[in-house]
Amino acid sequence: MPEYKTSCSCGAARTPISRVQPAAGQSGCGCRNDRMGNTNNTGGMSNRMGYSNTRMGNSGSPAGYNSRRTAQYTGNRMNNMAVSCPSTCDDQLEGLPIGMGYVPWQVWQDICDAQEGLQIGTIFAQLDKPFTECACGGGRK
Amino acid sequence: MKNGNDRAQLLHYIDVVSFAQYEAVLFLDTHPCDQEAMEYFRHYTKLRNKALKEFAERFGALTLDTEETDCAKTWNWVETPFPWELGGAC
């Protein structure tokens, strides 16, 4: 069984999620930062952690090599590594099935000036996302 | 668009209103009943058509739609520079 901290590093209270029960091996707040023990739990979490490490180049495996074996390997290595990924406690898609893509319905609002729209590539201010930071850095919303 | 503006400025203006118009087109493709988007599209279509017409009158037609042939005796389309030629739209 994985060991858990007594409180989540993100500061969220450890309360049951009302919409969806946490997945097996997942803590109450849904944050992935509060696991400090053995990560030998469900494949989904191990894969996600392993994939993240592989992409960051910390696993020592060739770039792009992302087999289940690698994921387990890197997952086990996580035991002795500080988890640096951002908190997902405010994940608005919490509870939705994984492996699916979501495109929220767009509403006609926040329309830029046409001249500015041509410069930034969209007339919709909400779509002005230059993505200048990496995913783990939060990016510009 | 005022008549005093030169060719480059008018071309840029056409780019702006064309882009705005087409953004509305893309939105309307998925929101065909959105009245605000419809109004935006109508507004910029009007501006674009007016600008294209003015450009055609002053510098030659950018599109065949605005090529004036009613009173012309020759085919003026080939007399004005194409986009890839010096002085064209590029």
Chai-1 contact restraints between the chains, C-beta under 6 A:
chainA,res_idxA,chainB,res_idxB,connection_type,confidence,min_distance_angstrom,max_distance_angstrom,comment,restraint_id
A,W108,B,D34,contact,1.0,0.0,6.0,A-B,restraint_1
A,W108,B,E36,contact,1.0,0.0,6.0,A-B,restraint_2
A,W108,B,A37,contact,1.0,0.0,6.0,A-B,restraint_3
A,A114,B,V16,contact,1.0,0.0,6.0,A-B,restraint_4
A,A114,B,A20,contact,1.0,0.0,6.0,A-B,restraint_5
A,Q115,B,V16,contact,1.0,0.0,6.0,A-B,restraint_6
A,L118,B,V16,contact,1.0,0.0,6.0,A-B,restraint_7
A,L118,B,F19,contact,1.0,0.0,6.0,A-B,restraint_8
A,I123,B,A20,contact,1.0,0.0,6.0,A-B,restraint_9
A,I123,B,E23,contact,1.0,0.0,6.0,A-B,restraint_10
